[in-house]
Amino acid sequence: MGLFSFLTQEIAIDLGTANTIIIHNDKIVVDEPSIVAIDLKTEKMVAIGEKARQMQGKTHANLKTIRPLRDGVIADFNAAEQMIRGMIKMINPKSRMFSPALKMVICIPSGSTEVEIRAVRDSSEHAGGREVYMIYEPLAAAIGIGLDVEAPEGNMVVDIGGGTTEIAVISLGGIVTNKSIRIAGDDLTADIMEYMRHQHNIKIGERTAEEIKIHVGSALSQLKDPPPDYVVQGPNQMTALPIEVPVSYQEIAHCLEKSISKIETAVLSAMEQTPPELYADIVTKGIWLAGGGALLKGLDKRLSDKIGIPFHIAEDPLRAVVRGTGIALKNVDKFSFLIR
């Protein structure tokens, strides 16, 4: 490490549409929603992460909450830079003397264009990154799950995040076939908001829709261990009077049907393009689910029944990608598939 190792800080970042997680010294030091609150008069950041999320949908004219990432890519360059900088400061808020040079590994969607990769790199360098490496999300997820990505055998990972669903077949340290679709957690949340408006005549915000998804979100209309109904409060669209509506998991399974079918189609499409030898490995070993979407009740069973291959949910699927990014950070010289 050398004499001046304390001047360099090594961090791994999972820059997600919904959450940003940072690993430093093998520990998760930051796990916050990817939201910033900005004062429109001064253009300064007022809050970040959970504090900003609590302000979401409750701001006045001079305050705005921004989600800098949409569909897995940076949509607001300035807000993204401020968010990365603010979250890095959370690692060691006490040291104000100097900010160490940063060596970072960041994960990006496998379908990223050169322009999108450049945007992530620029934001990271502006936030203090001296050495910036990037890794594709499905590769990071596979490493985080504990798969041997450099072995001459096929591993298939489906990473359902907030903005993108990444489907990839990995062998010999590279992605053989991949499919990145922009149908993921955010779309499921939007489906729930739309459904509640049409079906129950009740207006709900993004945060409430997210809560419904967590409590009664389901991919199947028949579950062995069904969750209790979730009660939603809000204004009636016609009268603006307050109403209470109990929501069942069957309703949500019905309203998410369209989006989940698109994810199924994308998985089948990626499998169609897979070479037969790797296909045989996948049938034997099964397919791994990672990302927040993997927590949707009954999703693994639904996909297994539809595709005829066992689906396994990764241990702590929300953090599989950042765990893999952390392992890549420790082996930057060994892993040839990192984008420099």
PLY file of the C-alpha trace (Angstrom):
ply
format ascii 1.0
element vertex 340
property float x
property float y
property float z
element edge 339
property int vertex1
property int vertex2
end_header
0.00 0.00 0.00
2.95 2.33 0.62
3.66 5.29 2.86
1.02 7.61 1.42
-1.81 5.09 1.27
-3.79 7.19 3.76
-3.90 9.96 1.16
-5.92 7.71 -1.15
-9.35 6.44 -0.27
-10.66 3.36 -2.08
-14.42 3.18 -2.50
-16.88 1.06 -4.46
-20.13 2.72 -5.52
-23.39 1.22 -6.69
-24.88 4.34 -8.25
-28.47 3.20 -8.55
-31.63 4.90 -9.80
-33.34 4.20 -6.46
-30.47 3.80 -3.95
-26.78 4.61 -3.83
-24.59 2.29 -1.74
-20.90 2.89 -0.98
-18.41 0.34 0.34
-15.17 1.45 2.05
-12.74 -0.93 3.78
-15.08 -3.89 3.05
-17.92 -2.21 4.97
-21.10 -0.61 3.67
-20.66 2.96 4.88
-23.45 4.68 2.92
-26.82 3.25 1.91
-29.14 6.09 0.97
-31.92 6.82 -1.55
-30.58 8.51 -4.72
-32.34 11.82 -4.10
-31.10 15.36 -3.48
-33.03 18.42 -2.34
-31.85 21.66 -3.92
-32.62 25.27 -3.01
-33.65 26.83 -6.33
-32.59 30.35 -5.28
-28.99 29.52 -4.33
-28.75 26.24 -6.33
-27.13 24.69 -3.26
-27.86 21.23 -1.95
-30.06 21.32 1.16
-30.44 17.60 1.87
-29.34 14.29 0.47
-30.45 10.66 0.70
-33.04 9.75 3.34
-33.48 13.37 4.49
-34.24 14.41 0.91
-36.59 11.44 0.46
-38.63 12.60 3.44
-39.07 15.94 1.66
-40.24 14.28 -1.57
-43.68 15.50 -2.58
-43.73 17.98 0.33
-41.60 20.85 -0.97
-42.44 24.54 -1.46
-41.73 26.72 -4.51
-38.06 27.40 -3.65
-37.17 23.82 -2.86
-37.00 20.92 -5.29
-36.22 17.23 -4.81
-34.37 15.68 -7.73
-33.58 12.09 -8.58
-30.40 12.59 -10.61
-30.60 9.14 -12.23
-33.37 7.94 -14.49
-33.41 4.53 -16.17
-30.01 3.73 -14.68
-28.26 6.69 -16.30
-27.49 10.25 -15.21
-30.36 12.54 -16.15
-29.25 15.61 -14.18
-25.49 16.08 -14.36
-25.21 18.84 -11.73
-27.44 17.07 -9.18
-25.58 13.76 -9.73
-22.23 15.41 -9.05
-23.54 17.07 -5.89
-25.07 13.79 -4.76
-21.86 11.76 -5.29
-19.80 14.46 -3.55
-22.27 14.64 -0.63
-22.39 10.88 -0.17
-18.60 10.58 -0.25
-18.47 13.24 2.52
-20.73 10.98 4.62
-17.92 8.39 4.79
-15.73 10.55 7.04
-17.62 13.74 7.91
-15.13 14.69 10.67
-12.04 15.10 8.47
-12.37 18.59 7.09
-8.59 19.17 6.81
-8.14 17.66 3.37
-10.09 15.41 1.10
-8.12 12.33 0.06
-7.67 11.33 -3.58
-10.28 8.75 -4.49
-9.84 5.46 -6.27
-13.32 4.27 -7.17
-15.08 1.45 -8.95
-18.61 2.32 -10.10
-21.14 -0.01 -11.65
-23.07 0.97 -14.79
-25.91 -0.66 -16.79
-24.70 -3.13 -19.42
-26.63 -1.27 -22.11
-24.87 2.07 -21.43
-23.78 4.10 -24.44
-20.37 5.80 -24.67
-22.03 9.12 -23.80
-23.68 7.66 -20.68
-20.38 6.07 -19.55
-18.65 9.42 -20.09
-21.30 11.19 -17.96
-20.68 8.80 -15.04
-16.92 9.21 -15.40
-17.12 13.02 -15.52
-19.44 13.21 -12.49
-17.11 10.91 -10.53
-13.98 12.87 -11.48
-15.64 16.18 -10.57
-16.59 14.66 -7.20
-12.90 13.95 -6.48
-12.20 10.63 -8.22
-8.57 10.37 -9.28
-8.74 6.79 -10.55
-12.18 5.81 -11.84
-12.96 2.27 -12.97
-16.30 0.95 -14.10
-17.92 -2.46 -14.08
-21.12 -3.61 -15.74
-23.93 -4.25 -13.24
-24.67 -7.91 -14.15
-20.95 -8.75 -13.77
-20.85 -7.01 -10.38
-24.05 -8.83 -9.33
-22.58 -12.20 -10.37
-19.38 -11.55 -8.38
-21.47 -10.37 -5.39
-23.63 -13.52 -5.51
-20.42 -15.56 -5.35
-20.34 -16.97 -8.90
-17.00 -17.68 -10.56
-17.30 -15.24 -13.46
-13.92 -16.19 -14.95
-14.69 -19.91 -15.25
-15.44 -21.40 -18.71
-19.09 -21.98 -17.84
-22.33 -20.07 -18.24
-23.86 -18.08 -15.41
-27.06 -16.12 -15.94
-28.02 -13.15 -13.79
-31.21 -11.06 -13.86
-30.67 -7.82 -11.94
-33.94 -5.89 -11.48
-33.01 -2.44 -10.23
-34.90 0.83 -9.97
-34.40 2.07 -13.53
-33.22 -0.92 -15.57
-33.48 -4.69 -15.63
-30.12 -6.16 -16.60
-30.12 -9.70 -17.97
-26.76 -11.23 -18.83
-25.07 -14.55 -19.52
-21.51 -14.42 -18.20
-18.59 -16.69 -19.05
-14.78 -16.32 -18.97
-14.96 -12.90 -17.32
-17.14 -11.32 -19.97
-20.76 -10.83 -20.96
-21.70 -13.26 -23.75
-25.29 -12.13 -24.27
-27.05 -9.30 -22.53
-30.33 -7.51 -22.57
-30.87 -4.23 -20.74
-34.47 -3.06 -20.64
-35.80 0.09 -19.07
-38.64 -1.67 -17.27
-37.84 -2.03 -13.57
-38.81 -0.92 -10.07
-39.76 2.63 -11.09
-42.16 1.32 -13.73
-43.82 -1.00 -11.22
-44.28 1.99 -8.89
-45.79 4.04 -11.75
-48.13 1.11 -12.59
-49.40 1.12 -9.00
-50.00 4.91 -9.02
-51.94 4.60 -12.29
-53.96 1.62 -11.03
-54.97 3.37 -7.80
-56.08 6.42 -9.76
-58.20 4.45 -12.23
-59.52 1.67 -10.04
-60.00 3.35 -6.67
-60.24 6.99 -7.71
-57.54 7.87 -5.18
-54.52 10.02 -5.87
-51.25 8.75 -4.38
-47.62 9.88 -4.66
-44.47 7.97 -5.51
-43.59 7.25 -1.88
-47.00 5.71 -1.10
-46.87 3.61 -4.28
-43.42 2.39 -3.20
-44.85 1.40 0.23
-47.69 -0.53 -1.47
-45.12 -2.34 -3.65
-43.03 -3.31 -0.61
-45.97 -4.50 1.51
-48.30 -6.16 -1.02
-46.31 -6.21 -4.28
-46.67 -9.62 -5.91
-45.98 -11.31 -9.23
-48.54 -14.07 -8.57
-52.26 -13.79 -7.78
-52.04 -16.92 -5.58
-49.39 -16.97 -2.85
-48.82 -19.68 -0.24
-48.18 -17.12 2.48
-50.27 -14.07 1.50
-49.51 -10.67 3.09
-52.35 -8.76 4.80
-54.09 -5.97 2.87
-52.35 -2.60 2.97
-54.53 0.40 3.84
-53.94 3.51 1.73
-55.17 6.98 2.66
-55.51 9.85 0.22
-57.85 12.30 -1.49
-60.73 11.16 -3.68
-60.05 12.48 -7.18
-63.60 13.67 -7.73
-64.51 15.19 -4.36
-61.05 15.83 -2.80
-62.45 14.33 0.42
-60.20 11.88 2.33
-60.79 8.16 1.70
-59.25 4.92 2.94
-58.74 1.99 0.59
-57.49 -1.50 1.55
-55.28 -2.93 -1.22
-54.75 -6.69 -1.64
-51.76 -8.45 -3.18
-54.05 -9.97 -5.87
-54.93 -6.48 -7.13
-51.28 -5.48 -7.30
-50.37 -8.76 -9.07
-53.01 -7.88 -11.66
-51.77 -4.29 -12.12
-48.09 -5.34 -12.43
-48.89 -8.10 -14.96
-47.93 -6.07 -18.05
-44.51 -4.94 -16.78
-43.58 -8.37 -15.40
-44.53 -9.97 -18.74
-42.04 -7.61 -20.44
-39.29 -8.75 -18.04
-40.20 -12.40 -18.81
-39.99 -11.70 -22.56
-36.57 -10.05 -22.13
-35.25 -13.08 -20.18
-36.48 -15.42 -22.94
-34.94 -13.17 -25.59
-31.54 -13.25 -23.84
-31.76 -17.05 -23.58
-32.54 -17.36 -27.29
-29.23 -15.65 -28.09
-27.23 -17.84 -25.68
-24.81 -20.38 -27.26
-26.01 -23.98 -26.69
-23.06 -25.03 -24.46
-23.70 -22.13 -22.09
-27.46 -22.75 -22.27
-26.86 -26.27 -20.96
-24.87 -24.86 -17.99
-27.70 -22.44 -17.16
-30.37 -25.18 -17.27
-28.25 -27.21 -14.83
-27.37 -24.39 -12.42
-30.41 -22.15 -12.69
-30.69 -18.37 -13.02
-29.91 -15.87 -10.28
-32.14 -12.91 -9.37
-30.60 -9.78 -7.84
-31.62 -6.16 -7.23
-34.62 -4.79 -5.32
-37.07 -6.26 -7.85
-36.00 -9.77 -6.77
-37.86 -9.12 -3.49
-41.23 -8.97 -5.30
-43.29 -11.78 -3.79
-43.64 -14.86 -5.98
-41.42 -13.54 -8.80
-38.95 -16.43 -8.65
-41.77 -19.00 -8.76
-43.53 -17.24 -11.63
-40.34 -17.08 -13.73
-39.43 -20.70 -12.90
-42.88 -21.90 -14.00
-42.88 -19.81 -17.17
-39.32 -20.57 -18.34
-38.86 -24.06 -16.91
-35.48 -23.28 -15.30
-35.06 -22.83 -11.53
-34.62 -19.21 -10.39
-32.67 -18.49 -7.19
-32.90 -15.23 -5.24
-29.47 -13.94 -4.22
-28.71 -13.55 -0.54
-29.47 -9.86 0.27
-30.34 -9.09 -3.39
-30.36 -5.31 -2.82
-26.64 -5.35 -2.04
-25.39 -8.07 -4.39
-24.20 -5.50 -6.96
-22.28 -3.34 -4.49
-20.72 -6.41 -2.85
-19.42 -7.46 -6.27
-18.21 -3.91 -6.95
-16.33 -4.03 -3.62
-14.61 -7.30 -4.61
-13.69 -5.78 -8.00
-12.17 -2.77 -6.17
-9.85 -5.07 -4.22
-8.82 -6.86 -7.43
-8.62 -3.96 -9.88
-5.37 -5.28 -11.41
-6.66 -8.85 -11.68
-10.01 -8.18 -13.36
-9.47 -7.39 -17.02
-13.15 -6.67 -17.62
-13.13 -3.40 -15.67
-13.53 -0.33 -17.88
-10.67 2.06 -17.26
0 1
1 2
2 3
3 4
4 5
5 6
6 7
7 8
8 9
9 10
10 11
11 12
12 13
13 14
14 15
15 16
16 17
17 18
18 19
19 20
20 21
21 22
22 23
23 24
24 25
25 26
26 27
27 28
28 29
29 30
30 31
31 32
32 33
33 34
34 35
35 36
36 37
37 38
38 39
39 40
40 41
41 42
42 43
43 44
44 45
45 46
46 47
47 48
48 49
49 50
50 51
51 52
52 53
53 54
54 55
55 56
56 57
57 58
58 59
59 60
60 61
61 62
62 63
63 64
64 65
65 66
66 67
67 68
68 69
69 70
70 71
71 72
72 73
73 74
74 75
75 76
76 77
77 78
78 79
79 80
80 81
81 82
82 83
83 84
84 85
85 86
86 87
87 88
88 89
89 90
90 91
91 92
92 93
93 94
94 95
95 96
96 97
97 98
98 99
99 100
100 101
101 102
102 103
103 104
104 105
105 106
106 107
107 108
108 109
109 110
110 111
111 112
112 113
113 114
114 115
115 116
116 117
117 118
118 119
119 120
120 121
121 122
122 123
123 124
124 125
125 126
126 127
127 128
128 129
129 130
130 131
131 132
132 133
133 134
134 135
135 136
136 137
137 138
138 139
139 140
140 141
141 142
142 143
143 144
144 145
145 146
146 147
147 148
148 149
149 150
150 151
151 152
152 153
153 154
154 155
155 156
156 157
157 158
158 159
159 160
160 161
161 162
162 163
163 164
164 165
165 166
166 167
167 168
168 169
169 170
170 171
171 172
172 173
173 174
174 175
175 176
176 177
177 178
178 179
179 180
180 181
181 182
182 183
183 184
184 185
185 186
186 187
187 188
188 189
189 190
190 191
191 192
192 193
193 194
194 195
195 196
196 197
197 198
198 199
199 200
200 201
201 202
202 203
203 204
204 205
205 206
206 207
207 208
208 209
209 210
210 211
211 212
212 213
213 214
214 215
215 216
216 217
217 218
218 219
219 220
220 221
221 222
222 223
223 224
224 225
225 226
226 227
227 228
228 229
229 230
230 231
231 232
232 233
233 234
234 235
235 236
236 237
237 238
238 239
239 240
240 241
241 242
242 243
243 244
244 245
245 246
246 247
247 248
248 249
249 250
250 251
251 252
252 253
253 254
254 255
255 256
256 257
257 258
258 259
259 260
260 261
261 262
262 263
263 264
264 265
265 266
266 267
267 268
268 269
269 270
270 271
271 272
272 273
273 274
274 275
275 276
276 277
277 278
278 279
279 280
280 281
281 282
282 283
283 284
284 285
285 286
286 287
287 288
288 289
289 290
290 291
291 292
292 293
293 294
294 295
295 296
296 297
297 298
298 299
299 300
300 301
301 302
302 303
303 304
304 305
305 306
306 307
307 308
308 309
309 310
310 311
311 312
312 313
313 314
314 315
315 316
316 317
317 318
318 319
319 320
320 321
321 322
322 323
323 324
324 325
325 326
326 327
327 328
328 329
329 330
330 331
331 332
332 333
333 334
334 335
335 336
336 337
337 338
338 339
